[in-house]
Amino acid sequence: MGQLKGLSELLEALKACKRCQVVDKPFLAYYVYELWLPGEVRLLLIAESPPPGQKEDFFYNLNRPDRLRRNLRAILGLPPGEDVSLLAWLKEHGIFLTSAVKCRPPAGARSYRDERALKRMALNCAPLLAREIEVLRPGHVMALGKVAELAAGALGLELYAAFPHPNYVVRFRRDLMPALREAILEAVRLKGP
C-alpha cells in the first residue's frame, strides 16, 4: 500500500510541476506507471528525455514507431516483433525505463536537441527522479546517456552501470552492444535470449 500511495504522490508531483517550458508530459499521457511498471523493479534504466519537439514518438507510445524501442530490442538481442512485446518483456523481467527529464522538451533552436536545455531540465527534474527511486526501490540503477549520468550525479546515486544512450550505441558504438546487453541481463540475472 505504501508504494501505491508513493506512486500516486509522484504522479501528482509530475502533473503539478511547472519548473520548465515543456511540450507535454508523456509519462502521464501514456499511463506509463499504470501500464508498464513491474511489481518489483529489479533494474531501473534512466534514459535522457522523451524526444524533443512537437511529435508523438515516445518509448511508451505504442501508436508510433520509436527509435529507442527499436534500438533497445536490438541491444537485448530480442527477435523482431510488435513493440508491445518488448514492453511486456521488460515488465516481466522487472526492468523499467524512465527518463532523467520527465517532460517532452521543446526542440532546440538550431538542432534537434538543445543539450544545455536538457541538462537544465534534468537538474530541475532531479527531485522527481529522487522521489521515483524512493518509491520504486529498484534493485539496480543504470544511467543511459550523459544527461542521465548528470542527473544521477546530482542525486549522488551509486549506479550499477552507466553507458551511452542506446540510440548512440546502435548508431556509433555497436561494439558496446554486447556489454550493455550483458549488464542489463546480469542486473536481473538472466541468460541471453
C-alpha positions in Angstrom: 0.0 0.0 0.0 2.9 2.4 0.7 4.3 2.1 -2.9 0.8 2.8 -4.3 0.5 5.9 -2.2 4.0 7.0 -3.1 3.4 6.4 -6.7 0.2 8.4 -6.6 2.1 11.3 -4.9 4.8 11.0 -7.6 2.2 11.3 -10.4 0.6 14.3 -8.7 4.0 16.0 -8.3 4.8 15.3 -12.0 1.4 16.7 -13.0 1.8 19.8 -10.9 5.5 20.5 -11.9 6.0 23.8 -13.8 9.7 24.2 -13.5 10.4 24.1 -17.2 8.9 25.1 -20.5 7.6 21.8 -21.9 5.7 20.5 -24.9 3.8 17.8 -23.0 4.1 15.2 -20.2 4.2 11.8 -22.0 4.8 9.7 -18.8 1.3 10.9 -17.8 -0.3 11.0 -21.2 0.6 7.3 -21.9 -0.2 6.0 -18.4 3.4 4.6 -18.2 3.4 3.9 -14.5 -0.1 2.4 -14.5 0.6 0.1 -17.5 4.3 -0.8 -17.6 5.6 -0.6 -14.0 6.7 -4.1 -12.8 5.5 -5.2 -9.4 9.2 -5.4 -8.4 11.7 -3.1 -10.2 14.9 -5.1 -10.4 16.6 -2.7 -12.8 15.7 1.0 -13.3 17.1 2.2 -16.6 17.4 6.0 -16.7 17.4 7.4 -20.2 17.8 11.1 -21.0 14.4 12.5 -22.1 11.4 12.0 -24.3 12.2 13.0 -27.9 12.1 16.8 -28.1 9.7 18.9 -30.1 6.1 18.7 -31.4 5.9 15.0 -32.1 4.2 11.9 -30.7 7.0 9.4 -30.7 7.9 8.2 -27.2 9.2 4.9 -25.8 5.8 4.0 -24.3 3.6 5.3 -27.1 2.8 2.1 -29.0 0.8 4.0 -31.7 4.0 5.5 -33.1 7.4 4.0 -34.1 10.2 4.8 -31.7 14.0 4.5 -32.2 14.7 3.8 -28.6 12.3 0.8 -28.5 13.8 -0.5 -31.8 17.4 0.0 -30.6 16.8 -1.4 -27.1 15.3 -4.5 -28.7 18.4 -4.9 -30.9 20.7 -4.4 -28.0 18.9 -7.0 -25.9 19.0 -9.4 -28.9 15.3 -9.9 -28.9 13.6 -11.0 -32.1 11.7 -8.5 -34.2 8.1 -8.3 -33.2 5.4 -6.0 -32.0 6.6 -3.1 -29.8 4.2 -4.2 -27.1 6.2 -7.5 -26.8 9.3 -5.5 -25.8 7.5 -3.6 -23.1 5.9 -6.7 -21.8 9.3 -8.5 -21.8 10.8 -5.6 -19.8 7.9 -5.6 -17.3 8.0 -9.4 -16.9 11.7 -9.2 -16.1 11.4 -6.4 -13.6 13.0 -3.7 -15.9 11.5 -0.2 -16.0 12.8 2.6 -18.3 12.4 6.1 -17.0 14.0 9.4 -18.0 16.1 12.0 -16.2 13.9 14.6 -17.9 10.2 13.6 -17.3 8.5 16.0 -19.8 9.0 16.5 -23.5 11.4 19.4 -24.1 11.0 21.9 -26.9 13.2 21.2 -29.9 16.5 23.1 -30.0 16.6 26.3 -31.9 19.4 25.2 -34.2 19.2 21.5 -33.9 17.1 18.5 -32.9 18.4 18.7 -29.3 19.4 21.6 -27.1 21.9 19.8 -24.9 22.2 22.7 -22.4 18.4 22.9 -22.0 18.2 19.2 -21.5 20.9 19.4 -18.7 19.0 22.2 -17.0 15.7 20.3 -17.3 17.4 17.2 -15.8 18.6 19.1 -12.8 15.1 20.6 -12.4 13.7 17.1 -12.6 16.2 15.6 -10.1 13.8 15.9 -7.1 11.2 13.9 -9.1 13.7 11.3 -10.1 14.8 11.0 -6.5 11.2 10.5 -5.4 10.7 8.0 -8.2 13.7 6.0 -7.0 12.5 6.2 -3.4 9.0 4.9 -4.4 10.2 2.2 -6.8 13.1 0.9 -4.7 14.9 -0.7 -7.6 17.5 -3.4 -7.1 19.9 -1.7 -9.5 20.0 1.7 -11.3 21.7 2.2 -14.7 22.2 5.5 -16.5 21.9 5.6 -20.2 23.4 8.8 -21.6 25.2 11.9 -20.5 22.1 13.7 -19.3 21.0 10.6 -17.2 24.5 10.5 -15.7 24.3 14.2 -14.8 21.0 13.7 -13.0 22.3 10.6 -11.2 25.4 12.5 -10.2 23.4 15.4 -8.9 21.5 13.0 -6.7 24.6 11.2 -5.5 23.3 7.9 -6.9 25.5 4.9 -6.8 25.0 3.4 -10.3 25.1 -0.2 -11.1 26.4 0.8 -14.5 26.5 3.8 -17.0 26.5 3.5 -20.7 25.9 5.9 -23.6 22.3 6.3 -24.7 21.1 3.2 -26.6 20.4 5.3 -29.7 24.0 6.4 -29.7 25.3 2.9 -29.0 23.4 1.5 -32.0 24.4 4.3 -34.3 28.0 5.0 -33.3 29.3 2.4 -30.8 27.9 -1.0 -31.8 31.0 -2.5 -30.1 29.3 -1.6 -26.8 26.1 -3.6 -27.6 27.3 -6.9 -26.0 28.5 -5.2 -22.8 25.3 -3.2 -22.4 23.2 -6.4 -23.1 25.2 -8.3 -20.5 24.9 -5.6 -17.9 21.1 -5.4 -18.3 20.7 -9.2 -18.2 23.1 -9.6 -15.3 21.3 -7.0 -13.3 18.1 -9.1 -13.5 20.1 -12.4 -13.5 19.0 -13.7 -17.0 20.9 -15.6 -19.6 21.0 -14.2 -23.1 17.9 -14.6 -25.3 
